[in-house]
């Protein structure tokens, strides 16, 4: 599935803001301003903050899965694989 660059940017900016400010202290307006997109654009992709939060979690899970798969295929001991992950 092809994801638009704008949506990807919004998710990445939201991830950074959630990490820095926390979920409760980050607003949809904060995400729009930090991504240099209008609130209307943000709401085109996400209905609310909860929806963008779930998109952030999904993106992080995909990154973690990719990392685990790459390390799993390396010729390392199980202990070394765990350390690398």
Jmol script that loads the backbone (N, CA, C; Angstrom):
load data "model"
ATOM      1  N   UNK A   1       0.839  -1.182   0.000  1.00  0.00           N
ATOM      2  CA  UNK A   1       0.000   0.000   0.000  1.00  0.00           C
ATOM      3  C   UNK A   1       0.886   1.248   0.000  1.00  0.00           C
ATOM      4  N   UNK A   2       0.617   2.134  -0.920  1.00  0.00           N
ATOM      5  CA  UNK A   2       1.388   3.358  -1.020  1.00  0.00           C
ATOM      6  C   UNK A   2       0.812   4.415  -0.075  1.00  0.00           C
ATOM      7  N   UNK A   3       1.677   4.957   0.750  1.00  0.00           N
ATOM      8  CA  UNK A   3       1.265   5.990   1.699  1.00  0.00           C
ATOM      9  C   UNK A   3       1.817   7.324   1.209  1.00  0.00           C
ATOM     10  N   UNK A   4       0.992   8.353   1.271  1.00  0.00           N
ATOM     11  CA  UNK A   4       1.430   9.649   0.780  1.00  0.00           C
ATOM     12  C   UNK A   4       2.555  10.214   1.641  1.00  0.00           C
ATOM     13  N   UNK A   5       3.387  11.026   1.003  1.00  0.00           N
ATOM     14  CA  UNK A   5       4.491  11.675   1.714  1.00  0.00           C
ATOM     15  C   UNK A   5       3.963  12.593   2.816  1.00  0.00           C
ATOM     16  N   UNK A   6       2.855  13.246   2.556  1.00  0.00           N
ATOM     17  CA  UNK A   6       2.279  14.149   3.550  1.00  0.00           C
ATOM     18  C   UNK A   6       1.860  13.376   4.787  1.00  0.00           C
ATOM     19  N   UNK A   7       1.184  12.259   4.613  1.00  0.00           N
ATOM     20  CA  UNK A   7       0.745  11.450   5.750  1.00  0.00           C
ATOM     21  C   UNK A   7       1.957  10.937   6.528  1.00  0.00           C
ATOM     22  N   UNK A   8       2.953  10.476   5.809  1.00  0.00           N
ATOM     23  CA  UNK A   8       4.171   9.980   6.454  1.00  0.00           C
ATOM     24  C   UNK A   8       4.829  11.080   7.273  1.00  0.00           C
ATOM     25  N   UNK A   9       4.874  12.294   6.722  1.00  0.00           N
ATOM     26  CA  UNK A   9       5.469  13.413   7.448  1.00  0.00           C
ATOM     27  C   UNK A   9       4.665  13.741   8.697  1.00  0.00           C
ATOM     28  N   UNK A  10       3.350  13.744   8.581  1.00  0.00           N
ATOM     29  CA  UNK A  10       2.502  14.035   9.732  1.00  0.00           C
ATOM     30  C   UNK A  10       2.715  13.018  10.849  1.00  0.00           C
ATOM     31  N   UNK A  11       2.821  11.748  10.488  1.00  0.00           N
ATOM     32  CA  UNK A  11       3.047  10.690  11.480  1.00  0.00           C
ATOM     33  C   UNK A  11       4.413  10.870  12.133  1.00  0.00           C
ATOM     34  N   UNK A  12       5.428  11.190  11.342  1.00  0.00           N
ATOM     35  CA  UNK A  12       6.774  11.366  11.898  1.00  0.00           C
ATOM     36  C   UNK A  12       6.831  12.567  12.847  1.00  0.00           C
ATOM     37  N   UNK A  13       6.220  13.658  12.457  1.00  0.00           N
ATOM     38  CA  UNK A  13       6.189  14.849  13.313  1.00  0.00           C
ATOM     39  C   UNK A  13       5.417  14.554  14.596  1.00  0.00           C
ATOM     40  N   UNK A  14       4.303  13.866  14.473  1.00  0.00           N
ATOM     41  CA  UNK A  14       3.517  13.513  15.660  1.00  0.00           C
ATOM     42  C   UNK A  14       4.337  12.619  16.590  1.00  0.00           C
ATOM     43  N   UNK A  15       5.068  11.672  16.037  1.00  0.00           N
ATOM     44  CA  UNK A  15       5.911  10.788  16.845  1.00  0.00           C
ATOM     45  C   UNK A  15       6.908  11.599  17.651  1.00  0.00           C
ATOM     46  N   UNK A  16       7.547  12.553  17.006  1.00  0.00           N
ATOM     47  CA  UNK A  16       8.533  13.394  17.688  1.00  0.00           C
ATOM     48  C   UNK A  16       7.883  14.228  18.797  1.00  0.00           C
ATOM     49  N   UNK A  17       6.734  14.790  18.504  1.00  0.00           N
ATOM     50  CA  UNK A  17       6.043  15.607  19.508  1.00  0.00           C
ATOM     51  C   UNK A  17       5.542  14.765  20.677  1.00  0.00           C
ATOM     52  N   UNK A  18       4.990  13.601  20.380  1.00  0.00           N
ATOM     53  CA  UNK A  18       4.518  12.727  21.459  1.00  0.00           C
ATOM     54  C   UNK A  18       5.685  12.308  22.348  1.00  0.00           C
ATOM     55  N   UNK A  19       6.833  12.047  21.745  1.00  0.00           N
ATOM     56  CA  UNK A  19       8.010  11.640  22.526  1.00  0.00           C
ATOM     57  C   UNK A  19       8.510  12.783  23.404  1.00  0.00           C
ATOM     58  N   UNK A  20       8.472  13.992  22.870  1.00  0.00           N
ATOM     59  CA  UNK A  20       9.005  15.148  23.581  1.00  0.00           C
ATOM     60  C   UNK A  20       8.017  15.725  24.599  1.00  0.00           C
ATOM     61  N   UNK A  21       6.750  15.837  24.211  1.00  0.00           N
ATOM     62  CA  UNK A  21       5.759  16.535  25.040  1.00  0.00           C
ATOM     63  C   UNK A  21       4.778  15.601  25.737  1.00  0.00           C
ATOM     64  N   UNK A  22       4.693  14.377  25.249  1.00  0.00           N
ATOM     65  CA  UNK A  22       3.688  13.445  25.755  1.00  0.00           C
ATOM     66  C   UNK A  22       2.410  13.539  24.948  1.00  0.00           C
ATOM     67  N   UNK A  23       1.631  12.501  24.999  1.00  0.00           N
ATOM     68  CA  UNK A  23       0.380  12.443  24.243  1.00  0.00           C
ATOM     69  C   UNK A  23      -0.609  13.507  24.717  1.00  0.00           C
ATOM     70  N   UNK A  24      -0.789  13.606  26.007  1.00  0.00           N
ATOM     71  CA  UNK A  24      -1.782  14.546  26.536  1.00  0.00           C
ATOM     72  C   UNK A  24      -1.446  16.009  26.263  1.00  0.00           C
ATOM     73  N   UNK A  25      -0.163  16.335  26.209  1.00  0.00           N
ATOM     74  CA  UNK A  25       0.250  17.725  26.025  1.00  0.00           C
ATOM     75  C   UNK A  25       0.506  18.106  24.567  1.00  0.00           C
ATOM     76  N   UNK A  26       0.216  17.207  23.648  1.00  0.00           N
ATOM     77  CA  UNK A  26       0.364  17.496  22.221  1.00  0.00           C
ATOM     78  C   UNK A  26      -1.019  17.659  21.617  1.00  0.00           C
ATOM     79  N   UNK A  27      -1.219  18.755  20.911  1.00  0.00           N
ATOM     80  CA  UNK A  27      -2.513  19.010  20.272  1.00  0.00           C
ATOM     81  C   UNK A  27      -2.404  18.776  18.768  1.00  0.00           C
ATOM     82  N   UNK A  28      -3.555  18.656  18.152  1.00  0.00           N
ATOM     83  CA  UNK A  28      -3.576  18.539  16.694  1.00  0.00           C
ATOM     84  C   UNK A  28      -2.966  19.795  16.066  1.00  0.00           C
ATOM     85  N   UNK A  29      -3.207  20.941  16.683  1.00  0.00           N
ATOM     86  CA  UNK A  29      -2.621  22.185  16.181  1.00  0.00           C
ATOM     87  C   UNK A  29      -1.090  22.146  16.272  1.00  0.00           C
ATOM     88  N   UNK A  30      -0.563  21.591  17.369  1.00  0.00           N
ATOM     89  CA  UNK A  30       0.894  21.449  17.497  1.00  0.00           C
ATOM     90  C   UNK A  30       1.467  20.639  16.334  1.00  0.00           C
ATOM     91  N   UNK A  31       0.784  19.556  16.006  1.00  0.00           N
ATOM     92  CA  UNK A  31       1.243  18.680  14.919  1.00  0.00           C
ATOM     93  C   UNK A  31       1.176  19.418  13.588  1.00  0.00           C
ATOM     94  N   UNK A  32       0.098  20.143  13.357  1.00  0.00           N
ATOM     95  CA  UNK A  32      -0.054  20.899  12.108  1.00  0.00           C
ATOM     96  C   UNK A  32       1.043  21.954  11.973  1.00  0.00           C
ATOM     97  N   UNK A  33       1.290  22.690  13.036  1.00  0.00           N
ATOM     98  CA  UNK A  33       2.302  23.756  12.999  1.00  0.00           C
ATOM     99  C   UNK A  33       3.701  23.165  12.797  1.00  0.00           C
ATOM    100  N   UNK A  34       4.030  22.130  13.560  1.00  0.00           N
ATOM    101  CA  UNK A  34       5.366  21.536  13.474  1.00  0.00           C
ATOM    102  C   UNK A  34       5.620  20.881  12.113  1.00  0.00           C
ATOM    103  N   UNK A  35       4.572  20.398  11.476  1.00  0.00           N
ATOM    104  CA  UNK A  35       4.739  19.764  10.162  1.00  0.00           C
ATOM    105  C   UNK A  35       4.636  20.768   9.020  1.00  0.00           C
ATOM    106  N   UNK A  36       4.342  22.010   9.364  1.00  0.00           N
ATOM    107  CA  UNK A  36       4.171  23.089   8.389  1.00  0.00           C
ATOM    108  C   UNK A  36       3.038  22.776   7.414  1.00  0.00           C
ATOM    109  N   UNK A  37       2.001  22.157   7.964  1.00  0.00           N
ATOM    110  CA  UNK A  37       0.794  21.856   7.194  1.00  0.00           C
ATOM    111  C   UNK A  37      -0.373  22.510   7.908  1.00  0.00           C
ATOM    112  N   UNK A  38      -1.423  22.773   7.189  1.00  0.00           N
ATOM    113  CA  UNK A  38      -2.601  23.357   7.806  1.00  0.00           C
ATOM    114  C   UNK A  38      -3.389  22.315   8.584  1.00  0.00           C
ATOM    115  N   UNK A  39      -4.198  22.787   9.510  1.00  0.00           N
ATOM    116  CA  UNK A  39      -5.038  21.862  10.283  1.00  0.00           C
ATOM    117  C   UNK A  39      -5.991  21.115   9.370  1.00  0.00           C
ATOM    118  N   UNK A  40      -6.457  21.767   8.335  1.00  0.00           N
ATOM    119  CA  UNK A  40      -7.363  21.110   7.389  1.00  0.00           C
ATOM    120  C   UNK A  40      -6.674  19.903   6.750  1.00  0.00           C
ATOM    121  N   UNK A  41      -5.391  20.057   6.401  1.00  0.00           N
ATOM    122  CA  UNK A  41      -4.635  18.938   5.833  1.00  0.00           C
ATOM    123  C   UNK A  41      -4.513  17.808   6.842  1.00  0.00           C
ATOM    124  N   UNK A  42      -4.194  18.149   8.074  1.00  0.00           N
ATOM    125  CA  UNK A  42      -4.068  17.146   9.127  1.00  0.00           C
ATOM    126  C   UNK A  42      -5.375  16.369   9.293  1.00  0.00           C
ATOM    127  N   UNK A  43      -6.493  17.089   9.316  1.00  0.00           N
ATOM    128  CA  UNK A  43      -7.786  16.437   9.489  1.00  0.00           C
ATOM    129  C   UNK A  43      -8.243  15.691   8.235  1.00  0.00           C
ATOM    130  N   UNK A  44      -7.616  15.951   7.106  1.00  0.00           N
ATOM    131  CA  UNK A  44      -7.897  15.168   5.906  1.00  0.00           C
ATOM    132  C   UNK A  44      -7.395  13.732   6.093  1.00  0.00           C
ATOM    133  N   UNK A  45      -6.277  13.599   6.786  1.00  0.00           N
ATOM    134  CA  UNK A  45      -5.664  12.290   6.988  1.00  0.00           C
ATOM    135  C   UNK A  45      -6.088  11.612   8.287  1.00  0.00           C
ATOM    136  N   UNK A  46      -6.396  12.387   9.310  1.00  0.00           N
ATOM    137  CA  UNK A  46      -6.703  11.834  10.630  1.00  0.00           C
ATOM    138  C   UNK A  46      -7.911  12.538  11.235  1.00  0.00           C
ATOM    139  N   UNK A  47      -8.835  11.756  11.776  1.00  0.00           N
ATOM    140  CA  UNK A  47     -10.043  12.324  12.373  1.00  0.00           C
ATOM    141  C   UNK A  47      -9.768  13.029  13.694  1.00  0.00           C
ATOM    142  N   UNK A  48      -8.781  12.488  14.441  1.00  0.00           N
ATOM    143  CA  UNK A  48      -8.503  13.029  15.766  1.00  0.00           C
ATOM    144  C   UNK A  48      -7.104  12.607  16.211  1.00  0.00           C
ATOM    145  N   UNK A  49      -6.709  13.057  17.377  1.00  0.00           N
ATOM    146  CA  UNK A  49      -5.368  12.772  17.893  1.00  0.00           C
ATOM    147  C   UNK A  49      -5.182  11.279  18.147  1.00  0.00           C
ATOM    148  N   UNK A  50      -6.214  10.619  18.600  1.00  0.00           N
ATOM    149  CA  UNK A  50      -6.128   9.179  18.858  1.00  0.00           C
ATOM    150  C   UNK A  50      -5.780   8.421  17.573  1.00  0.00           C
ATOM    151  N   UNK A  51      -6.372   8.820  16.480  1.00  0.00           N
ATOM    152  CA  UNK A  51      -6.114   8.157  15.202  1.00  0.00           C
ATOM    153  C   UNK A  51      -4.667   8.351  14.757  1.00  0.00           C
ATOM    154  N   UNK A  52      -4.125   9.543  14.908  1.00  0.00           N
ATOM    155  CA  UNK A  52      -2.732   9.763  14.532  1.00  0.00           C
ATOM    156  C   UNK A  52      -1.800   9.047  15.505  1.00  0.00           C
ATOM    157  N   UNK A  53      -2.199   8.945  16.770  1.00  0.00           N
ATOM    158  CA  UNK A  53      -1.398   8.201  17.750  1.00  0.00           C
ATOM    159  C   UNK A  53      -1.299   6.733  17.341  1.00  0.00           C
ATOM    160  N   UNK A  54      -2.409   6.138  16.933  1.00  0.00           N
ATOM    161  CA  UNK A  54      -2.382   4.747  16.486  1.00  0.00           C
ATOM    162  C   UNK A  54      -1.536   4.578  15.229  1.00  0.00           C
ATOM    163  N   UNK A  55      -1.543   5.582  14.365  1.00  0.00           N
ATOM    164  CA  UNK A  55      -0.691   5.531  13.169  1.00  0.00           C
ATOM    165  C   UNK A  55       0.781   5.571  13.562  1.00  0.00           C
ATOM    166  N   UNK A  56       1.117   6.351  14.584  1.00  0.00           N
ATOM    167  CA  UNK A  56       2.493   6.402  15.090  1.00  0.00           C
ATOM    168  C   UNK A  56       2.892   5.035  15.648  1.00  0.00           C
ATOM    169  N   UNK A  57       2.025   4.433  16.434  1.00  0.00           N
ATOM    170  CA  UNK A  57       2.302   3.114  17.012  1.00  0.00           C
ATOM    171  C   UNK A  57       2.491   2.084  15.903  1.00  0.00           C
ATOM    172  N   UNK A  58       1.647   2.122  14.912  1.00  0.00           N
ATOM    173  CA  UNK A  58       1.748   1.185  13.782  1.00  0.00           C
ATOM    174  C   UNK A  58       3.078   1.358  13.046  1.00  0.00           C
ATOM    175  N   UNK A  59       3.478   2.596  12.814  1.00  0.00           N
ATOM    176  CA  UNK A  59       4.754   2.858  12.128  1.00  0.00           C
ATOM    177  C   UNK A  59       5.928   2.355  12.964  1.00  0.00           C
ATOM    178  N   UNK A  60       5.868   2.551  14.272  1.00  0.00           N
ATOM    179  CA  UNK A  60       6.937   2.078  15.151  1.00  0.00           C
ATOM    180  C   UNK A  60       6.991   0.552  15.167  1.00  0.00           C
ATOM    181  N   UNK A  61       5.848  -0.096  15.156  1.00  0.00           N
ATOM    182  CA  UNK A  61       5.811  -1.563  15.118  1.00  0.00           C
ATOM    183  C   UNK A  61       6.404  -2.084  13.810  1.00  0.00           C
ATOM    184  N   UNK A  62       6.139  -1.405  12.712  1.00  0.00           N
ATOM    185  CA  UNK A  62       6.712  -1.804  11.425  1.00  0.00           C
ATOM    186  C   UNK A  62       8.228  -1.672  11.441  1.00  0.00           C
ATOM    187  N   UNK A  63       8.741  -0.588  12.014  1.00  0.00           N
ATOM    188  CA  UNK A  63      10.195  -0.403  12.120  1.00  0.00           C
ATOM    189  C   UNK A  63      10.824  -1.489  12.985  1.00  0.00           C
ATOM    190  N   UNK A  64      10.189  -1.784  14.093  1.00  0.00           N
ATOM    191  CA  UNK A  64      10.700  -2.820  14.990  1.00  0.00           C
ATOM    192  C   UNK A  64      10.702  -4.184  14.300  1.00  0.00           C
ATOM    193  N   UNK A  65       9.638  -4.494  13.591  1.00  0.00           N
ATOM    194  CA  UNK A  65       9.550  -5.765  12.869  1.00  0.00           C
ATOM    195  C   UNK A  65      10.648  -5.862  11.815  1.00  0.00           C
ATOM    196  N   UNK A  66      10.881  -4.808  11.068  1.00  0.00           N
ATOM    197  CA  UNK A  66      11.938  -4.799  10.054  1.00  0.00           C
ATOM    198  C   UNK A  66      13.308  -5.023  10.685  1.00  0.00           C
ATOM    199  N   UNK A  67      13.565  -4.364  11.796  1.00  0.00           N
ATOM    200  CA  UNK A  67      14.845  -4.516  12.490  1.00  0.00           C
ATOM    201  C   UNK A  67      15.026  -5.951  12.975  1.00  0.00           C
ATOM    202  N   UNK A  68      13.996  -6.509  13.569  1.00  0.00           N
ATOM    203  CA  UNK A  68      14.076  -7.880  14.073  1.00  0.00           C
ATOM    204  C   UNK A  68      14.332  -8.853  12.923  1.00  0.00           C
ATOM    205  N   UNK A  69      13.647  -8.671  11.809  1.00  0.00           N
ATOM    206  CA  UNK A  69      13.829  -9.558  10.661  1.00  0.00           C
ATOM    207  C   UNK A  69      15.249  -9.473  10.106  1.00  0.00           C
ATOM    208  N   UNK A  70      15.794  -8.272  10.012  1.00  0.00           N
ATOM    209  CA  UNK A  70      17.167  -8.110   9.516  1.00  0.00           C
ATOM    210  C   UNK A  70      18.159  -8.810  10.431  1.00  0.00           C
ATOM    211  N   UNK A  71      18.015  -8.606  11.720  1.00  0.00           N
ATOM    212  CA  UNK A  71      18.944  -9.211  12.678  1.00  0.00           C
ATOM    213  C   UNK A  71      18.766 -10.721  12.716  1.00  0.00           C
ATOM    214  N   UNK A  72      17.546 -11.198  12.584  1.00  0.00           N
ATOM    215  CA  UNK A  72      17.279 -12.642  12.627  1.00  0.00           C
ATOM    216  C   UNK A  72      18.018 -13.388  11.517  1.00  0.00           C
ATOM    217  N   UNK A  73      18.237 -12.742  10.385  1.00  0.00           N
ATOM    218  CA  UNK A  73      18.903 -13.379   9.251  1.00  0.00           C
ATOM    219  C   UNK A  73      20.426 -13.295   9.319  1.00  0.00           C
ATOM    220  N   UNK A  74      20.955 -12.599  10.289  1.00  0.00           N
ATOM    221  CA  UNK A  74      22.408 -12.494  10.424  1.00  0.00           C
ATOM    222  C   UNK A  74      22.970 -13.757  11.064  1.00  0.00           C
ATOM    223  N   UNK A  75      24.221 -14.033  10.732  1.00  0.00           N
ATOM    224  CA  UNK A  75      24.897 -15.211  11.274  1.00  0.00           C
ATOM    225  C   UNK A  75      25.517 -14.846  12.625  1.00  0.00           C
ATOM    226  N   UNK A  76      24.660 -14.746  13.631  1.00  0.00           N
ATOM    227  CA  UNK A  76      25.082 -14.396  14.987  1.00  0.00           C
ATOM    228  C   UNK A  76      24.467 -15.387  15.966  1.00  0.00           C
ATOM    229  N   UNK A  77      25.050 -15.451  17.136  1.00  0.00           N
ATOM    230  CA  UNK A  77      24.461 -16.278  18.180  1.00  0.00           C
ATOM    231  C   UNK A  77      23.165 -15.614  18.645  1.00  0.00           C
ATOM    232  N   UNK A  78      22.264 -16.388  19.230  1.00  0.00           N
ATOM    233  CA  UNK A  78      21.023 -15.779  19.729  1.00  0.00           C
ATOM    234  C   UNK A  78      21.274 -14.631  20.704  1.00  0.00           C
ATOM    235  N   UNK A  79      22.254 -14.778  21.567  1.00  0.00           N
ATOM    236  CA  UNK A  79      22.564 -13.713  22.527  1.00  0.00           C
ATOM    237  C   UNK A  79      23.015 -12.443  21.818  1.00  0.00           C
ATOM    238  N   UNK A  80      23.865 -12.596  20.789  1.00  0.00           N
ATOM    239  CA  UNK A  80      24.337 -11.435  20.033  1.00  0.00           C
ATOM    240  C   UNK A  80      23.199 -10.777  19.246  1.00  0.00           C
ATOM    241  N   UNK A  81      22.268 -11.576  18.773  1.00  0.00           N
ATOM    242  CA  UNK A  81      21.105 -11.028  18.062  1.00  0.00           C
ATOM    243  C   UNK A  81      20.275 -10.160  19.005  1.00  0.00           C
ATOM    244  N   UNK A  82      20.090 -10.639  20.214  1.00  0.00           N
ATOM    245  CA  UNK A  82      19.317  -9.866  21.187  1.00  0.00           C
ATOM    246  C   UNK A  82      20.009  -8.545  21.489  1.00  0.00           C
ATOM    247  N   UNK A  83      21.309  -8.597  21.646  1.00  0.00           N
ATOM    248  CA  UNK A  83      22.066  -7.368  21.926  1.00  0.00           C
ATOM    249  C   UNK A  83      21.942  -6.403  20.759  1.00  0.00           C
ATOM    250  N   UNK A  84      22.024  -6.900  19.524  1.00  0.00           N
ATOM    251  CA  UNK A  84      21.944  -6.021  18.364  1.00  0.00           C
ATOM    252  C   UNK A  84      20.557  -5.406  18.202  1.00  0.00           C
ATOM    253  N   UNK A  85      19.546  -6.191  18.517  1.00  0.00           N
ATOM    254  CA  UNK A  85      18.173  -5.655  18.416  1.00  0.00           C
ATOM    255  C   UNK A  85      18.007  -4.546  19.427  1.00  0.00           C
TER     256      UNK A  85
END
end "model"
wireframe off; spacefill off
backbone 0.3
color backbone group
